[in-house]
Amino acid sequence: MHKIMGNSNWKQYFDNKAETFGASVKSSDYFNEESFFMQRDNTLRWLGRLEGKEILDAGCGVGAFSEPLVKNNTVYGVDFSVKSLEHAAARGLRTSSEDLTALSFENGKFDVVMCIGVIQLIEQYENVLKELARVTKPGGTLLIETLNKGSVQRKMLKLFEKSKKFEKMYTMDELKRVFSKYGFGQIEFLKIYHPFKFVTQGSGDGLMSSMFSTSFAIKGRKNID
Ligand SMILES: C[S@@+](CC[C@H](N)C(=O)[O-])C[C@H]1O[C@@H](n2cnc3c(N)ncnc32)[C@H](O)[C@@H]1O
């Protein structure tokens, strides 16, 4: 595994995963199923009940994260891994193969845009955020989940791991600034402490949570001009 992979390598990487592991969450590189369900269920609970909404799962992989939303909403799934999308479509997502840096959807189409476990793979992540912001409806919600750069456990792992797949990490504060820059307010965090099963919520980047949460979700509401 190369230290930093370009876009086409990630596409190939996730196509290979989907060919090997099929619809399993292993195709999306989760540590294990338990860790996946813990993150998914806590995140969806935090997002709140959604019904009759237009939702975009950006970088949906095999579609396991947004699958529970399909029953009561219209869920679109985009990803550049065509092999992964086959499984997402079978889960009921409306799929299209697209690069997140240039989405085909019109401005303000979605009530909710979610992007889970993706931006750590993308060197130019601001281009993706700009696109996600563009397709979010004024008053709609943008939710991003990613690894926490400030985490002590991740710093320790870096000392021991020779090759690190996920090179790009962000602090909560950094993403908060980018959310504000692209017109989002009411910003909140959900902090996840793998391998422990608890999560905490808050509007800020507290010292303990920024040091010990291994990953976090950030959500914000798009301002209505
Ligand atoms: C770690 S997986 C997460 C999948 C899913 N969100 C989940 O949490 O189960 C990351 C996904 O992002 C996709 N991806 C990465 N960069 C992308 C890009 N620039 N455009 C479209 N998809 C991308 C990959 O193909 C992969 O399916």
The ligand as a Gaussian input file, in Angstrom:
#p B3LYP/6-31G(d) Opt

LIG

0 1
 C      -14.419000       4.180000       3.643000
 S      -15.619000       4.040000       2.350000
 C      -17.097000       4.593000       3.192000
 C      -18.359000       4.133000       2.534000
 C      -19.667000       4.529000       3.215000
 N      -19.795000       5.976000       3.321000
 C      -19.790000       3.906000       4.598000
 O      -19.525000       4.623000       5.586000
 O      -20.117000       2.734000       4.696000
 C      -15.191000       5.463000       1.356000
 C      -15.962000       5.527000       0.034000
 O      -15.697000       6.785000      -0.593000
 C      -15.579000       6.584000      -2.000000
 N      -14.815000       7.722000      -2.558000
 C      -13.597000       8.172000      -2.161000
 N      -13.231000       9.257000      -2.869000
 C      -14.249000       9.497000      -3.724000
 C      -14.461000      10.493000      -4.732000
 N      -13.551000      11.451000      -4.973000
 N      -15.605000      10.451000      -5.461000
 C      -16.542000       9.472000      -5.226000
 N      -16.393000       8.506000      -4.278000
 C      -15.265000       8.516000      -3.547000
 C      -14.894000       5.236000      -2.115000
 O      -15.067000       4.633000      -3.366000
 C      -15.545000       4.456000      -0.977000
 O      -16.691000       3.747000      -1.401000

